[in-house]
Amino acid sequence: MPQVMEFKLPDLGEGLTEAEIVRWLVAVGDVVAIDQPVVEVETAKAMVEVPCPYGGVVTARFGEEGTELPVGAPLITVAVGASSLPEVPAAQAAEAEGSGNGPRPLIGYGEDHSRPARRRRVRPVTAAVSAPVVVAPVAPVVPVVSAGPVPVISPLVRKLAKDGGVDLRALKGSGPEGLILRADVEAALAALRAPEPAPAAPVAPAVTAQGERIPLKGVRGAVAEKLSRSRREIPDATCWVDADATELMAARAAMNAVGGPKISVLALLARICTAALAKYPELNSTVDLAAKEIVRLPSVHLGFAAQTERGLVVPVVRDAQHRNPESLSAEFARLTELARAGKLAPADLTGGTFTLNNYGVFGVDGSTPIINHPEAAMLGVGRIVDKPWVHEGQLAIRKVVQLSLTFDHRVCDGGTAGGFLRYVADCVESPAVLLRSL
């Protein structure tokens, strides 16, 4: 007798609470192997193929393409042990039994999606099957609410309810199987804070706004939420300075003239940033609001803004402080290519500690960037353009760039931020200054 197992949408990455179904890779009645991808979903950070931890016959799919599901919602049900399935070796069956039939970790999370994923083969069945397998209908599972845990998956929902004084046991969830969603808690909070109803005023006829309506979801929705949170929580300030980048551009030309991989301007600026962060570690930190502490981070995981067809993403170069300009150039190129192809893994987009934003590629001089929450600072770089400049007492045409630093005023004062930016500008104007820290 086959056993029907339900596979729920797993946690796909840091801070993600839902995903949108882009494409089903299996249909009802298909035979799937353990760890075979069954659906392609789009999160706020990347496109991900989700593998199923069960092998068997697909009996149901939950959600059409384009549907947004919360983490923990049912994805598919699989009849395990159906007679049409290949026989499982005893050693593999014992391993599965020892695991308690629980869902396996998401295969491939954090891996390089530029390489094709390895899939297990399903060996053909040697015995002839005279008729298709008919799976008996499964009665819907009615969740049993005990006096213990409440049906909440997201820790953000729990915190929101705790801060607002909402009793989760008194809420009826609107999600699948009674799952309590953020919208349920927000509705309860709104009910608690609602003032006494005022006398009804005459209602003006509703005016339907003309124009195209675009859902604020996916990458665009994630960017909106993150930037809004940054503005709400971080008391930021910005300082800026113009710098003569003539010597930096000459140094880059000399590096590229000797052969080997080309060094990008972004890589040189990144190397300057890591040296500046070593002198001013206050800006490579984050604020722990719960503990009321500033956490200074030992490694520089450098994010850089990349514009793609799906919107703005910020890939992260791990341990940038240990990389030279050549290594940084190669990593920037690799991550940018993956970003444009939509193949970045969630791990490539999380964990940044400082961001470098080269908005000069858009042909603009200056900007006051919004900090990439929960980081403490972001360096903005404008276009490098020929301008009149006083050099060695003479008016000359030099290559000038505007640098701007937006920083969290909780982690440092203006003196620290000014010192950081001035050091960056000094290295841009005279790259030999950087040799002291190498």
C-alpha positions in Angstrom: 0.0 0.0 0.0 1.7 3.3 -1.1 2.2 6.0 1.6 1.4 9.5 0.5 4.0 12.0 1.6 3.4 15.8 1.5 6.4 18.0 0.5 6.2 21.6 1.6 8.0 24.6 0.2 11.3 24.7 2.2 13.2 27.8 3.4 15.2 28.9 0.4 17.4 31.4 1.9 18.1 34.1 4.5 15.1 36.3 5.2 12.9 34.8 2.5 9.3 34.0 3.4 7.6 33.2 0.1 8.3 32.2 -3.5 6.5 32.4 -6.8 5.9 29.3 -8.9 7.5 29.9 -12.3 7.4 26.5 -14.0 6.3 23.0 -12.9 8.9 20.3 -13.9 6.6 17.4 -13.2 2.9 16.6 -13.7 0.4 14.5 -11.7 1.1 10.9 -12.4 4.8 11.3 -13.1 7.3 9.1 -11.4 10.0 11.1 -9.5 13.3 10.1 -7.9 14.7 11.3 -4.6 16.2 14.8 -5.0 14.8 15.3 -8.5 13.8 18.9 -9.1 10.0 19.2 -9.3 9.4 22.9 -9.6 11.2 26.1 -10.5 10.4 29.1 -8.2 11.4 32.7 -8.1 12.3 34.2 -4.8 13.1 37.8 -4.1 16.8 36.9 -4.7 17.1 34.3 -7.4 15.5 31.6 -9.5 15.7 28.2 -7.8 14.9 24.6 -8.8 13.4 22.8 -5.8 14.2 19.1 -5.5 11.8 16.7 -3.8 13.1 14.5 -0.9 10.7 11.7 -1.8 10.7 9.2 -4.6 7.4 7.9 -6.0 4.3 8.9 -8.0 3.2 12.5 -8.0 -0.5 12.6 -6.8 -1.2 16.3 -6.5 0.4 19.7 -7.2 -0.5 22.8 -5.1 -0.6 26.1 -7.0 -0.6 27.1 -10.6 2.3 28.9 -12.4 2.4 32.5 -11.2 1.0 31.6 -7.7 3.0 32.9 -4.7 3.3 30.5 -1.8 4.6 31.1 1.7 7.4 29.0 3.1 5.9 25.9 4.6 2.9 25.7 2.3 2.4 22.3 0.5 4.0 22.0 -2.9 3.2 18.4 -4.0 2.2 15.0 -2.6 4.0 11.9 -3.6 2.8 8.3 -3.3 5.9 6.5 -1.9 6.1 2.7 -2.4 3.7 2.5 -5.4 4.0 -0.8 -7.3 5.2 0.9 -10.4 8.3 2.3 -8.8 11.7 0.7 -9.1 12.7 -1.4 -6.1 14.8 0.4 -3.6 17.9 -1.4 -2.5 17.8 -2.5 1.2 20.8 -0.3 2.2 19.1 2.8 0.7 15.8 1.9 2.4 17.5 1.5 5.7 19.1 4.9 5.3 15.7 6.5 4.6 14.2 4.8 7.6 17.0 6.0 9.8 16.3 9.6 8.7 12.7 9.4 9.9 11.3 10.2 6.5 11.8 13.9 7.2 12.4 16.4 4.4 16.0 16.5 3.2 17.9 19.7 3.1 17.5 21.7 -0.1 20.1 20.2 -2.5 22.2 22.9 -4.3 21.4 25.8 -2.0 24.5 28.0 -1.9 26.1 26.1 -4.8 27.3 27.7 -8.0 24.3 27.6 -10.4 26.6 28.2 -13.4 27.3 24.4 -13.3 24.6 22.0 -14.3 23.1 20.2 -11.3 23.6 16.4 -11.1 20.4 14.4 -11.1 20.0 10.8 -10.1 18.8 8.4 -12.7 15.6 6.4 -12.3 16.4 2.9 -13.6 13.7 1.5 -16.0 11.3 -1.0 -14.6 12.0 -4.5 -16.0 8.6 -5.9 -15.2 5.9 -5.1 -17.7 3.0 -3.0 -16.3 -0.4 -4.0 -17.9 -2.4 -1.0 -16.7 -1.6 2.5 -15.3 -1.3 2.8 -11.6 -4.4 4.2 -9.9 -3.6 6.0 -6.7 -6.4 5.9 -4.3 -7.7 9.4 -3.4 -6.3 10.7 -0.2 -8.5 12.3 2.4 -7.5 15.8 3.2 -5.4 16.1 6.3 -7.1 18.1 9.0 -4.5 19.9 11.1 -4.8 19.1 14.8 -4.1 22.2 16.9 -2.6 21.2 20.2 -2.0 23.2 23.3 1.6 23.4 22.4 3.1 24.9 19.2 1.1 27.4 17.1 1.0 27.2 13.3 3.7 29.8 12.6 6.8 29.2 10.5 8.3 32.7 10.1 10.3 34.0 13.0 9.4 37.5 11.7 5.7 36.8 12.3 6.4 35.6 15.8 8.4 38.7 16.6 5.8 41.0 15.1 3.1 39.4 17.3 5.3 39.5 20.4 6.1 43.2 20.0 2.5 44.0 19.4 1.1 41.9 22.2 -0.9 39.6 19.9 -1.8 36.2 21.2 -1.0 33.8 18.3 -3.2 31.1 19.8 -6.2 33.3 19.5 -5.6 33.9 15.7 -7.0 31.8 12.9 -4.4 31.6 10.1 -5.4 32.4 6.5 -2.6 30.3 5.1 -2.6 26.7 4.0 -3.7 24.3 6.8 -4.3 27.3 9.1 -0.8 28.7 8.8 -0.6 32.1 10.5 0.8 34.7 8.0 2.2 38.2 8.6 -1.0 39.6 7.2 -3.0 37.9 9.9 -0.9 39.5 12.7 -1.0 42.9 11.0 -4.8 42.7 10.8 -4.9 41.8 14.5 -2.7 44.7 15.4 -4.8 47.1 13.3 -7.9 45.9 15.1 -6.2 46.6 18.5 -5.1 50.1 17.5 -8.3 51.1 15.6 -9.9 54.2 17.1 -13.6 54.6 17.8 -15.5 54.8 14.6 -16.3 58.3 13.6 -19.6 59.3 12.0 -19.6 58.2 8.4 -18.8 61.0 5.9 -20.3 61.1 2.5 -18.4 58.7 0.3 -17.1 60.2 -3.0 -17.5 58.0 -6.1 -14.5 55.7 -6.5 -12.2 56.8 -9.2 -10.3 54.1 -10.9 -6.7 55.2 -11.5 -5.8 55.0 -15.1 -2.6 53.4 -16.2 -0.7 50.1 -15.9 -0.6 48.4 -12.5 2.5 46.4 -11.8 2.6 44.0 -8.8 5.2 44.9 -6.3 6.7 41.5 -5.8 9.7 39.4 -6.7 13.0 41.3 -7.0 11.2 44.7 -7.2 9.2 44.0 -4.1 12.3 42.8 -2.2 14.2 45.9 -3.2 11.3 48.1 -2.1 11.0 46.4 1.3 14.8 46.5 2.0 15.2 50.1 1.1 12.2 51.1 3.0 13.5 49.3 6.1 16.8 50.9 5.7 15.2 54.4 5.7 13.0 53.5 8.7 15.8 52.0 10.9 19.1 53.6 9.9 19.9 57.3 10.7 22.1 57.8 7.7 24.3 60.7 6.6 26.2 61.3 3.5 29.5 63.1 2.8 31.2 63.4 -0.6 34.4 64.7 -2.3 35.8 65.2 -5.8 39.0 63.4 -6.5 41.6 63.5 -9.3 41.6 60.0 -10.7 44.2 60.6 -13.4 47.0 58.7 -11.6 44.7 55.8 -10.9 43.7 55.5 -14.5 47.3 55.6 -15.5 48.2 52.9 -13.0 45.4 50.7 -14.4 46.7 51.2 -17.9 50.2 50.2 -16.8 48.9 47.1 -15.1 46.9 46.0 -18.2 49.9 46.8 -20.5 52.0 44.0 -19.1 49.6 41.2 -20.2 47.4 38.8 -18.3 43.8 39.3 -17.2 42.6 42.8 -17.4 42.1 44.8 -14.2 38.8 46.7 -13.9 38.4 50.1 -12.3 35.8 48.6 -10.0 38.5 46.1 -8.8 40.9 48.9 -8.0 38.3 50.8 -6.1 37.3 47.6 -4.2 41.0 47.0 -3.2 41.1 50.7 -1.9 37.9 50.1 0.0 39.3 47.0 1.8 42.4 48.9 2.8 40.2 51.8 4.1 38.0 49.4 6.1 41.2 48.0 7.7 41.9 51.6 8.9 38.3 52.4 9.8 36.7 49.1 11.0 33.7 51.0 12.4 32.2 51.1 8.9 32.5 47.3 8.5 29.9 46.6 11.1 26.2 46.1 11.8 23.8 47.1 14.6 22.1 44.5 16.7 19.0 46.2 17.8 17.8 43.4 20.1 21.0 43.4 22.1 21.6 47.1 21.7 25.2 46.4 20.4 27.4 47.4 17.5 28.9 44.3 16.0 32.3 44.9 14.2 32.8 42.2 11.6 36.2 40.5 11.1 35.8 39.8 7.3 34.9 42.1 4.5 32.2 40.6 2.3 32.0 43.2 -0.4 28.7 43.7 -2.2 28.5 45.5 -5.5 25.4 46.8 -7.2 24.6 45.1 -10.5 21.7 46.1 -12.8 20.0 43.1 -14.6 16.8 42.5 -16.5 15.1 41.3 -13.3 16.1 44.5 -11.5 18.9 45.6 -9.1 20.8 42.8 -7.3 23.8 43.0 -5.0 26.1 40.0 -5.4 28.7 39.5 -2.6 32.4 38.9 -3.0 33.5 36.8 0.1 36.6 37.7 2.1 37.5 40.6 -0.3 40.2 41.7 2.1 42.3 38.7 1.1 42.0 39.3 -2.7 44.3 41.3 -5.0 42.9 43.5 -7.9 43.3 40.6 -10.4 41.3 38.2 -8.2 38.7 40.9 -7.5 38.3 41.5 -11.3 37.8 37.9 -12.0 35.2 37.5 -9.2 33.3 40.6 -10.2 33.1 39.3 -13.8 32.0 35.8 -12.7 29.2 37.1 -10.4 28.0 39.7 -12.9 27.7 37.1 -15.6 25.6 34.8 -13.3 23.5 37.8 -12.2 22.6 38.7 -15.8 21.8 35.1 -16.6 19.6 34.9 -13.5 21.6 32.0 -12.1 23.0 33.5 -8.8 22.4 31.2 -5.8 20.8 32.8 -2.7 24.1 32.4 -0.9 25.7 34.7 -3.5 23.3 37.5 -2.6 23.4 37.5 1.2 25.9 38.2 4.0 27.4 41.4 2.7 29.1 43.7 5.2 29.9 46.8 2.9 28.7 47.8 -0.5 30.4 49.5 -3.4 28.0 51.2 -5.8 29.4 52.3 -9.2 26.6 54.4 -10.5 29.0 56.2 -12.9 28.2 53.5 -15.4 24.8 55.3 -15.9 26.6 58.5 -16.8 25.9 60.4 -13.6 28.3 62.3 -11.4 26.8 62.0 -7.9 24.3 60.3 -5.7 23.3 59.8 -2.1 22.8 56.0 -2.0 20.6 54.2 0.5 22.5 51.8 2.8 22.0 48.1 2.0 20.4 47.0 5.3 21.8 45.7 7.7 25.2 47.1 6.6 26.6 50.3 8.0 28.0 52.1 5.0 28.1 52.3 1.2 30.6 54.0 -1.1 29.2 55.5 -4.3 31.3 56.2 -7.3 30.3 58.6 -10.1 31.6 58.7 -13.7 35.2 59.6 -14.3 35.2 62.5 -16.7 37.7 65.1 -18.0 37.3 68.4 -16.1 39.4 71.5 -15.5 41.5 70.9 -12.3 44.3 72.8 -10.6 47.3 70.4 -10.7 50.7 71.4 -9.3 49.6 75.1 -9.3 48.5 75.0 -13.0 45.1 74.7 -14.5 44.9 71.4 -16.4 42.4 68.9 -17.8 42.3 66.0 -15.4 40.1 62.9 -15.0 37.8 63.7 -12.0 35.4 61.5 -10.1 33.0 62.2 -7.3 33.0 59.9 -4.3 30.1 59.7 -1.8 29.9 57.8 1.5 26.6 57.1 3.1 27.0 55.8 6.6 25.0 54.7 9.7 25.5 57.5 12.2 24.9 55.0 15.1 28.2 53.2 14.4 30.5 56.2 14.0 30.6 60.0 13.9 31.4 62.3 11.0 35.1 62.3 11.8 35.4 58.6 11.2 33.4 58.7 8.0 35.3 61.8 6.7 38.6 60.0 7.5 37.5 56.9 5.5 36.4 58.9 2.5 39.5 61.1 2.6 41.7 58.0 2.6 39.9 56.6 -0.4 40.2 59.8 -2.2 44.0 60.0 -1.4 44.5 56.5 -2.8 42.5 57.4 -6.0 44.6 60.5 -6.5 47.9 58.8 -5.6 47.8 55.0 -5.8 51.2 54.9 -4.2 49.5 55.7 -0.8 47.9 52.2 -1.0 51.4 50.6 -1.1 51.8 51.4 2.6 49.0 49.0 3.5 50.0 46.1 1.2 
